[in-house]
Amino acid sequence: MSDAPTTDAAPAWLPEGKTAAILFTVDDVHPGRSTDAYEAGGDLSAGALGHVERLLSRHPDLKATLFVTADWREMSPVPTRRVLEAIPFLRDRVYLAPRYPRGRMRLDRHPEFARYISSLPRTEIALHGLHHVHRGRRIPMEFQNQSRAECRTMLEDAISIFAAANIPFVKGLTPPAFNAPEALIEAATDLGFSYIASSRDIRTPIARDALSRMTGLRGTSLIFPGWLAAKRLVHVPTNFQATSSFERARAIVELGGLLSIKAHIIKDAMGHIALDGLDDTYAGYLDSLFSDLRNRFGDALWWATPDEIAQRMMALERGSSGARAAATESVS
């Protein structure tokens, strides 16, 4: 089993002069256009990604991380084949909703989309699965019962598609539906990933020792990054979305935590409405929130990306390990 993420490094992971950090991440990004089942970035600046572009323009400190799916196939996030869904044994072994054909949304087949997301300023791109679809009732939860080797192959296939599309990316991952089984964590460490962002909790009250109890990994810190896999993989929580209050954001910052703000690029997926879908309303709310935080906390805030946090924590751990080794050698 992986290590439970720890918060003992919480004071150190912040750069000198910074007292809290802010992340802004957007899931489900892929080349789907408004002429497809739904728009997911394919309309470029005229679509939902235009909100990201405008927020970056209005807030020079802000950085964005897009979690992009290599070859998106999910059409409906909920079952539409009701007869099959009602058959207990069969429903877990078949796809319960229609899917895009394999390759239709492959990133390397949409060069204009690839160029656009690669050109966004202060924007980091990371992985959000290979196809974002699975058999059974939990359709978006792509990683469920696969083996370590199967998870590794899926991640390798996704990486190869990003490379073929000439999209610069970091080895970070938000698994679809936030589900990170042990096999996926192991596969990510095998491939040298820097972080995984699994836990999502926008309900638990903010406290220094609060733990995530909603979606994805549970029992992880609600407001601090931590460690997995014997300190080989950083874990990044999600603790804020469109339904969260300014007070929640301020409380996280005042405790010296990581305010990790989540949006989903798709607002309406075939009638399934995402509460944190990045529409005009949510973009306006984020615009006001970013201004409020900048005015209240000024330069004490670290406007970061998940990979920046992970790389800093890993560098600190390497330094700490080196110091321990040197101390042991001197004693011996």
C-alpha positions as a Markdown table, in Angstrom:
| # | Residue | x | y | z |
|---|---|---|---|---|
| 1 | Met | 0.0 | 0.0 | 0.0 |
| 2 | Ser | 1.1 | 3.6 | -0.5 |
| 3 | Asp | 1.9 | 5.9 | 2.4 |
| 4 | Ala | -0.8 | 8.1 | 3.7 |
| 5 | Pro | 0.1 | 11.6 | 2.7 |
| 6 | Thr | 1.7 | 13.5 | 5.5 |
| 7 | Thr | 1.6 | 17.2 | 6.4 |
| 8 | Asp | 4.8 | 17.4 | 8.4 |
| 9 | Ala | 6.4 | 19.3 | 5.5 |
| 10 | Ala | 3.7 | 21.9 | 5.2 |
| 11 | Pro | 5.7 | 24.9 | 6.4 |
| 12 | Ala | 8.7 | 24.0 | 4.2 |
| 13 | Trp | 6.9 | 23.5 | 0.9 |
| 14 | Leu | 6.2 | 27.2 | 0.5 |
| 15 | Pro | 9.0 | 29.4 | -0.9 |
| 16 | Glu | 10.6 | 32.0 | 1.3 |
| 17 | Gly | 8.3 | 35.0 | 1.8 |
| 18 | Lys | 5.1 | 33.1 | 0.9 |
| 19 | Thr | 2.5 | 32.1 | 3.5 |
| 20 | Ala | 0.0 | 30.2 | 1.3 |
| 21 | Ala | -0.5 | 28.9 | -2.2 |
| 22 | Ile | -3.2 | 29.0 | -4.9 |
| 23 | Leu | -3.8 | 26.5 | -7.7 |
| 24 | Phe | -6.3 | 26.8 | -10.5 |
| 25 | Thr | -6.9 | 23.5 | -12.4 |
| 26 | Val | -9.4 | 22.6 | -15.1 |
| 27 | Asp | -10.4 | 19.0 | -15.9 |
| 28 | Asp | -11.8 | 17.2 | -18.9 |
| 29 | Val | -10.1 | 19.3 | -21.5 |
| 30 | His | -10.1 | 17.8 | -25.0 |
| 31 | Pro | -10.8 | 18.8 | -28.6 |
| 32 | Gly | -14.6 | 18.4 | -28.5 |
| 33 | Arg | -16.4 | 21.3 | -30.1 |
| 34 | Ser | -19.9 | 22.7 | -29.9 |
| 35 | Thr | -20.8 | 20.7 | -33.0 |
| 36 | Asp | -19.9 | 17.5 | -31.2 |
| 37 | Ala | -21.8 | 16.1 | -28.2 |
| 38 | Tyr | -20.5 | 19.0 | -26.1 |
| 39 | Glu | -17.8 | 21.7 | -26.2 |
| 40 | Ala | -14.7 | 20.8 | -24.1 |
| 41 | Gly | -12.1 | 23.2 | -25.5 |
| 42 | Gly | -12.3 | 22.6 | -29.2 |
| 43 | Asp | -13.9 | 26.0 | -29.8 |
| 44 | Leu | -10.7 | 27.5 | -28.5 |
| 45 | Ser | -11.0 | 31.1 | -27.4 |
| 46 | Ala | -14.6 | 31.2 | -28.5 |
| 47 | Gly | -15.5 | 28.4 | -26.1 |
| 48 | Ala | -14.9 | 27.5 | -22.5 |
| 49 | Leu | -11.1 | 27.9 | -22.8 |
| 50 | Gly | -11.7 | 31.5 | -23.6 |
| 51 | His | -12.7 | 31.9 | -19.9 |
| 52 | Val | -9.3 | 30.6 | -18.9 |
| 53 | Glu | -7.6 | 32.9 | -21.4 |
| 54 | Arg | -9.4 | 36.0 | -20.0 |
| 55 | Leu | -8.8 | 35.1 | -16.4 |
| 56 | Leu | -5.1 | 34.8 | -17.2 |
| 57 | Ser | -5.2 | 38.1 | -18.9 |
| 58 | Arg | -6.9 | 39.9 | -16.0 |
| 59 | His | -4.8 | 38.3 | -13.3 |
| 60 | Pro | -1.0 | 38.5 | -14.1 |
| 61 | Asp | -0.1 | 36.3 | -11.1 |
| 62 | Leu | -2.5 | 33.5 | -11.9 |
| 63 | Lys | -1.3 | 30.2 | -13.4 |
| 64 | Ala | -3.6 | 27.6 | -14.8 |
| 65 | Thr | -3.2 | 23.8 | -15.2 |
| 66 | Leu | -5.2 | 22.0 | -17.8 |
| 67 | Phe | -5.8 | 18.3 | -17.3 |
| 68 | Val | -6.2 | 17.0 | -20.8 |
| 69 | Thr | -7.4 | 13.6 | -22.0 |
| 70 | Ala | -5.3 | 12.0 | -24.7 |
| 71 | Asp | -8.1 | 10.3 | -26.7 |
| 72 | Trp | -11.4 | 11.2 | -25.1 |
| 73 | Arg | -14.2 | 8.7 | -25.8 |
| 74 | Glu | -16.8 | 9.4 | -23.2 |
| 75 | Met | -20.1 | 10.9 | -24.4 |
| 76 | Ser | -22.4 | 10.6 | -21.5 |
| 77 | Pro | -21.0 | 10.5 | -17.9 |
| 78 | Val | -24.2 | 8.6 | -16.8 |
| 79 | Pro | -25.7 | 5.4 | -18.2 |
| 80 | Thr | -28.2 | 5.8 | -21.1 |
| 81 | Arg | -28.7 | 2.1 | -21.9 |
| 82 | Arg | -31.3 | 1.5 | -19.1 |
| 83 | Val | -32.2 | -2.1 | -20.0 |
| 84 | Leu | -28.5 | -3.2 | -19.8 |
| 85 | Glu | -28.1 | -1.2 | -16.6 |
| 86 | Ala | -30.8 | -3.2 | -15.0 |
| 87 | Ile | -29.1 | -6.6 | -15.6 |
| 88 | Pro | -26.8 | -7.2 | -12.5 |
| 89 | Phe | -24.1 | -9.4 | -14.0 |
| 90 | Leu | -24.0 | -7.9 | -17.5 |
| 91 | Arg | -24.1 | -4.2 | -16.5 |
| 92 | Asp | -20.5 | -4.3 | -15.1 |
| 93 | Arg | -19.1 | -5.8 | -18.2 |
| 94 | Val | -20.5 | -3.6 | -21.0 |
| 95 | Tyr | -20.4 | 0.1 | -21.8 |
| 96 | Leu | -23.7 | 1.6 | -20.7 |
| 97 | Ala | -23.6 | 4.7 | -22.9 |
| 98 | Pro | -22.4 | 5.5 | -26.4 |
| 99 | Arg | -18.8 | 6.4 | -27.0 |
| 100 | Tyr | -16.8 | 8.4 | -29.5 |
| 101 | Pro | -14.9 | 6.1 | -31.9 |
| 102 | Arg | -11.3 | 5.4 | -30.9 |
| 103 | Gly | -9.1 | 8.2 | -32.3 |
| 104 | Arg | -11.8 | 10.8 | -33.1 |
| 105 | Met | -10.6 | 13.0 | -30.2 |
| 106 | Arg | -6.9 | 12.0 | -30.3 |
| 107 | Leu | -4.9 | 15.1 | -29.6 |
| 108 | Asp | -2.5 | 14.6 | -32.5 |
| 109 | Arg | -5.5 | 14.6 | -34.9 |
| 110 | His | -6.5 | 18.1 | -33.8 |
| 111 | Pro | -3.4 | 20.3 | -34.5 |
| 112 | Glu | -5.2 | 23.7 | -34.1 |
| 113 | Phe | -6.4 | 22.6 | -30.6 |
| 114 | Ala | -2.9 | 21.4 | -29.7 |
| 115 | Arg | -1.3 | 24.6 | -30.8 |
| 116 | Tyr | -3.9 | 26.7 | -28.9 |
| 117 | Ile | -3.5 | 25.0 | -25.5 |
| 118 | Ser | 0.2 | 25.0 | -25.9 |
| 119 | Ser | 0.3 | 28.8 | -26.5 |
| 120 | Leu | -1.7 | 29.8 | -23.5 |
| 121 | Pro | 0.5 | 31.9 | -21.1 |
| 122 | Arg | 1.4 | 30.6 | -17.6 |
| 123 | Thr | -0.5 | 27.4 | -18.4 |
| 124 | Glu | 0.7 | 23.9 | -17.5 |
| 125 | Ile | -0.7 | 20.8 | -19.2 |
| 126 | Ala | -0.9 | 17.5 | -17.5 |
| 127 | Leu | -2.7 | 14.2 | -18.0 |
| 128 | His | -6.4 | 13.3 | -17.4 |
| 129 | Gly | -6.5 | 9.7 | -18.5 |
| 130 | Leu | -6.4 | 8.0 | -21.9 |
| 131 | His | -10.1 | 7.6 | -22.8 |
| 132 | His | -12.0 | 8.8 | -19.7 |
| 133 | Val | -14.4 | 6.0 | -20.0 |
| 134 | His | -15.0 | 2.6 | -18.4 |
| 135 | Arg | -17.4 | -0.3 | -18.6 |
| 136 | Gly | -20.2 | -0.4 | -16.0 |
| 137 | Arg | -22.1 | 2.2 | -14.1 |
| 138 | Arg | -19.2 | 4.4 | -13.1 |
| 139 | Ile | -18.5 | 5.5 | -16.6 |
| 140 | Pro | -16.0 | 8.4 | -16.1 |
| 141 | Met | -13.9 | 6.4 | -13.6 |
| 142 | Glu | -11.3 | 5.1 | -16.1 |
| 143 | Phe | -9.0 | 3.5 | -13.6 |
| 144 | Gln | -10.8 | 0.9 | -11.5 |
| 145 | Asn | -9.6 | -2.7 | -11.4 |
| 146 | Gln | -6.7 | -2.7 | -13.9 |
| 147 | Ser | -3.4 | -4.2 | -12.9 |
| 148 | Arg | -0.3 | -2.1 | -12.3 |
| 149 | Ala | 1.0 | -3.2 | -15.8 |
| 150 | Glu | -2.3 | -2.3 | -17.4 |
| 151 | Cys | -2.3 | 1.2 | -15.8 |
| 152 | Arg | 1.3 | 1.7 | -16.9 |
| 153 | Thr | 0.4 | 0.8 | -20.5 |
| 154 | Met | -2.5 | 3.2 | -20.4 |
| 155 | Leu | -0.4 | 6.0 | -19.1 |
| 156 | Glu | 2.4 | 5.2 | -21.7 |
| 157 | Asp | -0.2 | 5.3 | -24.5 |
| 158 | Ala | -1.5 | 8.7 | -23.3 |
| 159 | Ile | 2.1 | 10.1 | -23.1 |
| 160 | Ser | 2.8 | 8.9 | -26.7 |
| 161 | Ile | -0.3 | 10.7 | -27.9 |
| 162 | Phe | 0.8 | 14.0 | -26.2 |
| 163 | Ala | 4.2 | 13.6 | -27.7 |
| 164 | Ala | 2.8 | 13.0 | -31.2 |
| 165 | Ala | 0.7 | 16.1 | -30.8 |
| 166 | Asn | 3.7 | 18.2 | -29.9 |
| 167 | Ile | 2.0 | 19.3 | -26.7 |
| 168 | Pro | 4.4 | 20.2 | -23.9 |
| 169 | Phe | 3.3 | 18.5 | -20.7 |
| 170 | Val | 4.4 | 17.6 | -17.2 |
| 171 | Lys | 4.1 | 14.2 | -15.7 |
| 172 | Gly | 1.3 | 15.0 | -13.4 |
| 173 | Leu | -2.1 | 13.3 | -13.3 |
| 174 | Thr | -5.6 | 13.9 | -12.1 |
| 175 | Pro | -7.3 | 10.5 | -12.7 |
| 176 | Pro | -10.8 | 10.7 | -14.2 |
| 177 | Ala | -13.4 | 10.9 | -11.4 |
| 178 | Phe | -10.5 | 11.4 | -9.0 |
| 179 | Asn | -10.2 | 7.7 | -8.5 |
| 180 | Ala | -6.6 | 6.5 | -7.8 |
| 181 | Pro | -6.4 | 2.8 | -7.0 |
| 182 | Glu | -3.1 | 1.5 | -5.7 |
| 183 | Ala | -2.2 | 0.0 | -9.1 |
| 184 | Leu | -2.4 | 3.5 | -10.7 |
| 185 | Ile | -0.2 | 5.0 | -8.0 |
| 186 | Glu | 2.4 | 2.4 | -8.5 |
| 187 | Ala | 2.3 | 2.8 | -12.3 |
| 188 | Ala | 2.7 | 6.6 | -12.0 |
| 189 | Thr | 5.8 | 6.1 | -9.8 |
| 190 | Asp | 7.1 | 3.6 | -12.3 |
| 191 | Leu | 7.0 | 6.2 | -15.0 |
| 192 | Gly | 8.5 | 9.0 | -13.0 |
| 193 | Phe | 5.3 | 11.1 | -12.5 |
| 194 | Ser | 5.9 | 14.0 | -10.1 |
| 195 | Tyr | 2.3 | 14.2 | -8.6 |
| 196 | Ile | -1.2 | 12.8 | -8.6 |
| 197 | Ala | -4.2 | 14.9 | -7.7 |
| 198 | Ser | -6.9 | 12.5 | -6.4 |
| 199 | Ser | -8.7 | 13.7 | -3.3 |
| 200 | Arg | -11.6 | 16.2 | -3.8 |
| 201 | Asp | -13.5 | 17.5 | -0.8 |
| 202 | Ile | -15.4 | 20.8 | -0.9 |
| 203 | Arg | -17.6 | 20.1 | 2.2 |
| 204 | Thr | -15.4 | 19.3 | 5.1 |
| 205 | Pro | -14.8 | 22.4 | 7.3 |
| 206 | Ile | -11.4 | 24.0 | 7.0 |
| 207 | Ala | -8.9 | 23.2 | 9.8 |
| 208 | Arg | -5.2 | 22.6 | 9.9 |
| 209 | Asp | -5.6 | 18.9 | 10.6 |
| 210 | Ala | -8.8 | 18.4 | 8.4 |
| 211 | Leu | -8.8 | 15.3 | 6.1 |
| 212 | Ser | -10.5 | 14.8 | 2.8 |
| 213 | Arg | -13.5 | 12.5 | 3.0 |
| 214 | Met | -15.4 | 12.9 | -0.3 |
| 215 | Thr | -14.0 | 11.8 | -3.7 |
| 216 | Gly | -10.9 | 9.9 | -4.5 |
| 217 | Leu | -8.2 | 9.2 | -1.9 |
| 218 | Arg | -9.7 | 9.6 | 1.6 |
| 219 | Gly | -7.8 | 10.4 | 4.8 |
| 220 | Thr | -5.4 | 12.7 | 2.9 |
| 221 | Ser | -4.8 | 16.3 | 4.1 |
| 222 | Leu | -7.6 | 18.7 | 3.0 |
| 223 | Ile | -5.4 | 21.8 | 2.8 |
| 224 | Phe | -1.8 | 20.6 | 2.4 |
| 225 | Pro | 0.1 | 18.7 | -0.3 |
| 226 | Gly | 1.6 | 15.4 | 1.0 |
| 227 | Trp | 3.4 | 12.3 | 0.0 |
| 228 | Leu | 2.5 | 8.9 | -1.6 |
| 229 | Ala | 4.6 | 5.8 | -2.4 |
| 230 | Ala | 7.4 | 6.2 | 0.1 |
| 231 | Lys | 7.9 | 9.9 | -0.9 |
| 232 | Arg | 8.2 | 9.2 | -4.6 |
| 233 | Leu | 5.0 | 10.9 | -5.6 |
| 234 | Val | 3.4 | 14.1 | -4.3 |
| 235 | His | -0.3 | 14.2 | -3.6 |
| 236 | Val | -2.2 | 17.4 | -4.3 |
| 237 | Pro | -5.7 | 17.9 | -2.9 |
| 238 | Thr | -8.8 | 19.8 | -4.3 |
| 239 | Asn | -10.8 | 21.8 | -1.8 |
| 240 | Phe | -12.7 | 24.5 | -3.6 |
| 241 | Gln | -15.1 | 24.9 | -6.5 |
| 242 | Ala | -17.9 | 27.1 | -7.8 |
| 243 | Thr | -20.2 | 26.3 | -4.9 |
| 244 | Ser | -17.6 | 27.2 | -2.3 |
| 245 | Ser | -17.6 | 30.5 | -0.4 |
| 246 | Phe | -15.0 | 33.3 | -0.3 |
| 247 | Glu | -14.8 | 32.5 | 3.5 |
| 248 | Arg | -13.7 | 29.0 | 2.7 |
| 249 | Ala | -10.9 | 30.3 | 0.5 |
| 250 | Arg | -9.8 | 32.9 | 3.0 |
| 251 | Ala | -9.7 | 30.2 | 5.8 |
| 252 | Ile | -7.4 | 28.0 | 3.8 |
| 253 | Val | -5.1 | 30.9 | 3.0 |
| 254 | Glu | -5.1 | 32.1 | 6.6 |
| 255 | Leu | -4.0 | 28.7 | 7.8 |
| 256 | Gly | -1.0 | 28.7 | 5.4 |
| 257 | Gly | -2.6 | 26.0 | 3.2 |
| 258 | Leu | -3.0 | 25.3 | -0.4 |
| 259 | Leu | -6.2 | 26.7 | -1.9 |
| 260 | Ser | -6.8 | 24.3 | -4.7 |
| 261 | Ile | -9.5 | 25.5 | -7.0 |
| 262 | Lys | -11.2 | 23.1 | -9.5 |
| 263 | Ala | -13.2 | 23.7 | -12.6 |
| 264 | His | -14.5 | 21.4 | -15.3 |
| 265 | Ile | -14.4 | 22.6 | -18.8 |
| 266 | Ile | -17.7 | 21.0 | -19.6 |
| 267 | Lys | -20.8 | 22.6 | -18.2 |
| 268 | Asp | -23.5 | 20.4 | -19.8 |
| 269 | Ala | -22.7 | 16.9 | -20.9 |
| 270 | Met | -25.8 | 15.6 | -22.6 |
| 271 | Gly | -28.0 | 16.9 | -19.9 |
| 272 | His | -25.6 | 16.2 | -17.0 |
| 273 | Ile | -24.9 | 19.6 | -15.5 |
| 274 | Ala | -21.5 | 20.1 | -13.7 |
| 275 | Leu | -21.8 | 22.5 | -10.8 |
| 276 | Asp | -18.2 | 23.6 | -11.4 |
| 277 | Gly | -18.5 | 23.8 | -15.1 |
| 278 | Leu | -16.6 | 26.8 | -16.4 |
| 279 | Asp | -19.3 | 29.0 | -17.7 |
| 280 | Asp | -19.8 | 32.8 | -17.6 |
| 281 | Thr | -21.1 | 32.7 | -14.0 |
| 282 | Tyr | -18.2 | 30.6 | -12.6 |
| 283 | Ala | -15.6 | 32.6 | -14.5 |
| 284 | Gly | -17.0 | 35.8 | -13.1 |
| 285 | Tyr | -17.0 | 34.3 | -9.6 |
| 286 | Leu | -13.3 | 33.3 | -10.0 |
| 287 | Asp | -12.5 | 36.8 | -11.3 |
| 288 | Ser | -13.9 | 38.3 | -8.1 |
| 289 | Leu | -12.3 | 35.7 | -5.9 |
| 290 | Phe | -8.8 | 36.2 | -7.4 |
| 291 | Ser | -9.1 | 40.0 | -7.0 |
| 292 | Asp | -10.3 | 39.6 | -3.4 |
| 293 | Leu | -7.4 | 37.3 | -2.5 |
| 294 | Arg | -4.8 | 39.5 | -4.2 |
| 295 | Asn | -6.1 | 42.6 | -2.3 |
| 296 | Arg | -6.2 | 40.8 | 1.0 |
| 297 | Phe | -3.0 | 38.9 | 1.0 |
| 298 | Gly | -0.8 | 40.6 | -1.6 |
| 299 | Asp | 2.6 | 39.2 | -2.3 |
| 300 | Ala | 2.4 | 36.6 | 0.5 |
| 301 | Leu | 0.5 | 34.3 | -2.0 |
| 302 | Trp | 2.3 | 31.8 | -4.1 |
| 303 | Trp | 0.3 | 31.5 | -7.4 |
| 304 | Ala | 1.6 | 28.0 | -8.4 |
| 305 | Thr | 1.0 | 24.9 | -10.5 |
| 306 | Pro | 0.8 | 21.4 | -9.1 |
| 307 | Asp | 4.1 | 20.5 | -10.7 |
| 308 | Glu | 5.9 | 23.5 | -9.3 |
| 309 | Ile | 4.7 | 22.4 | -5.8 |
| 310 | Ala | 5.7 | 18.8 | -6.5 |
| 311 | Gln | 9.2 | 19.8 | -7.8 |
| 312 | Arg | 9.8 | 22.0 | -4.8 |
| 313 | Met | 8.8 | 19.2 | -2.4 |
| 314 | Met | 11.0 | 16.7 | -4.1 |
| 315 | Ala | 14.0 | 19.0 | -4.1 |
| 316 | Leu | 13.5 | 19.6 | -0.4 |
| 317 | Glu | 13.3 | 15.9 | 0.2 |
| 318 | Arg | 16.4 | 15.2 | -1.8 |
| 319 | Gly | 18.2 | 17.9 | 0.2 |
| 320 | Ser | 16.9 | 16.5 | 3.5 |
| 321 | Ser | 17.9 | 12.9 | 2.5 |
| 322 | Gly | 21.4 | 14.1 | 1.5 |
| 323 | Ala | 21.8 | 15.9 | 4.8 |
| 324 | Arg | 20.7 | 12.8 | 6.7 |
| 325 | Ala | 23.1 | 10.6 | 4.7 |
| 326 | Ala | 26.0 | 13.0 | 5.4 |
| 327 | Ala | 25.2 | 13.1 | 9.1 |
| 328 | Thr | 25.1 | 9.3 | 9.2 |
| 329 | Glu | 28.4 | 9.1 | 7.4 |
| 330 | Ser | 30.1 | 11.6 | 9.7 |
| 331 | Val | 29.0 | 9.7 | 12.8 |
| 332 | Ser | 30.2 | 6.4 | 11.4 |
